């Protein structure tokens, strides 16, 4: 199970729950893949809704790799994400939020 206090999010792929986490290595991989000038520029792209589907795939791939499941973008494209594109986008948004925010008091989030 994913631990939100560690910045982890679960994404179910072909019926198997997979943990995503943006470790420093995963962030470096993502930053290079998206050819971002900085971490803040990369985050801003998602916050402002200026991301492409390829950006979303890169984010999910980096998160899965950071969570311990080594997979390439090409391999991910061949998989079925339970809940479809909407579930993938929601999980990616939650992953970014948990990675770059402090846990709220009271154990929520």
C-alpha atoms as one frame of an Amber mdcrd trajectory, in Angstrom:
protein
   0.000   0.000   0.000   1.082   3.534  -0.737   2.089   5.736   2.176   1.006
   9.343   1.513   3.375  10.589   4.236   6.244   9.349   2.067   4.735  10.967
  -1.025   3.477   7.660  -2.403   0.416   7.200  -4.619  -1.115   3.979  -5.904
  -1.937   3.524  -9.580  -3.553   0.270 -10.633  -2.163  -1.122 -13.873  -3.732
  -4.218 -15.404  -5.354  -5.034 -12.069  -2.121  -4.758 -10.060  -1.743  -1.835
  -7.624   1.616  -0.126  -8.219   3.230   2.437  -5.937   4.492   5.673  -7.456
   6.994   7.897  -5.678   9.097  10.788  -6.898  12.505  10.167  -5.384  15.381
  12.523  -6.202  16.499  10.065  -8.875  13.004   9.910 -10.356  12.799  13.720
 -10.346  16.165  13.992 -12.097  14.976  11.446 -14.679  11.765  13.382 -15.194
  13.478  16.755 -15.423  15.882  15.440 -18.076  13.116  13.675 -20.006  10.955
  16.798 -20.112  13.972  18.969 -20.929  13.028  21.382 -18.158  15.239  24.315
 -17.255  14.450  23.783 -13.579  12.359  21.795 -11.176  10.074  24.794 -10.664
   9.533  25.171 -14.416   8.605  21.511 -14.654   6.132  21.722 -11.754   4.663
  24.928 -13.191   3.975  23.189 -16.471   1.686  20.756 -14.673   0.130  23.333
 -12.336  -0.789  25.588 -15.239  -2.229  22.740 -17.286   0.424  23.221 -19.982
   1.442  19.581 -20.071   1.057  17.132 -22.909   0.077  13.477 -22.731   3.766
  12.604 -23.222   4.563  14.712 -20.141   1.959  12.751 -18.166   3.426   9.450
 -19.356   6.921  10.626 -18.374   5.670  11.649 -14.911   3.906   8.343 -14.317
   6.916   6.378 -15.561   9.271   8.314 -13.271   6.892   7.777 -10.364   6.648
   4.042 -11.002  10.431   3.789 -11.283  10.818   5.760  -8.047   8.300   3.426
  -6.436  10.424   0.429  -7.348   8.784  -0.877 -10.541  11.290  -0.347 -13.348
   9.361   0.248 -16.547  10.037   2.266 -19.687   7.616   4.721 -21.237   7.223
   2.340 -24.185   6.328  -0.532 -21.878   3.864   1.649 -19.965   2.123   2.607
 -23.202   1.370  -1.070 -23.806  -0.292  -1.470 -20.394  -3.905  -0.830 -19.410
  -4.278   1.685 -16.602  -7.369   0.851 -14.597  -9.709   3.837 -14.725  -8.195
   5.070 -17.978  -6.637   8.453 -18.707  -8.647  10.249 -16.027  -7.390   7.934
 -13.277  -3.842   8.309 -14.595  -4.075  12.121 -14.581  -5.605  12.180 -11.095
  -2.893   9.895  -9.714  -0.184  12.017 -11.347  -1.661  15.216  -9.881  -1.821
  13.631  -6.429   1.775  12.434  -6.812   2.986  15.968  -7.530   0.926  17.406
  -4.690   2.226  14.905  -2.142   5.803  15.269  -3.328   5.861  19.048  -3.033
   3.688  19.750  -0.001   3.936  19.042   3.696   1.448  16.602   5.231  -1.516
  18.383   6.761  -1.985  18.206  10.511  -4.392  15.603  11.805  -3.049  12.847
   9.563  -5.083  13.825   6.523  -3.804  13.644   2.971
